[in-house]
Amino acid sequence: MNDHTLKKQQRSYPILDLHDTFLRRTSLNNTNLENTNLAGTILIGADLRGLLNLTTKQIAEAVIDEQTILPIEIAKVI
């Protein structure tokens, strides 16, 4: 494997900044939220079950309500 091939295999994804975004009743199925800023993001009623790399810290910084559907592994902690 040469350096060119290795560089092609290593993908770099931009950091998504969704702070203060209004995403009410939104499905973000299969969206990778690694390193995403969700501070102040309104996720009221959003279905978050299909998100990838979502953390409890991100949820703690976002605005959610009882209608927000959290992934099972995060719902157990919050």
Secondary structure as GFF3:
##gff-version 3
##sequence-region A 1 78
A	DSSP	alpha_helix	3	9	.	.	.	ID=ss1
A	DSSP	alpha_helix	56	61	.	.	.	ID=ss2
A	DSSP	alpha_helix	72	75	.	.	.	ID=ss3
###
